[in-house]
Amino acid sequence: MELEVSTREVGDHTVIKLKGEVDIYTAPSLRETVVDAVEKGRYKIAVDLDEVDFLDSTGLGVLVGGLKRVKQHDGELGIICNQEKILRIFKITGLTKIFKMYKSTDELEGSEKKA
């Protein structure tokens, strides 16, 4: 299956929306999108996984690498997900402790209003 990648701005966050499977074959397109956003000076990124059917260790590695990349600029990389099967991967691996977790883009907008 292919991976569809799109980006949009929500407040001061760049939201990277993924649809499909994130695996060893498709993860490079996610990596390129994150690198491109950071090169453009976008250090607040949220990756929307609500329409992801499958996420493997390669995809997790790209997300962790993206987090390290934005942290070099005092940025953040959050995960938007309301799907239990995908959230379970983050819980099992302990990654819920290092990523900001959001249920929707509305929470991103809400966090901007509070700031």
Protein Blocks (a to p, Z undefined) as FASTA:
>chain_A
ZZddddddehjbccdddedjddfklmmmmmmmmmmmmmnopabdcddfklccbdcfklmm
mmmmmmmmmmmnopacddddfbfklmmmmmmnopmmmpccdfbfklmmmmmmmZZ
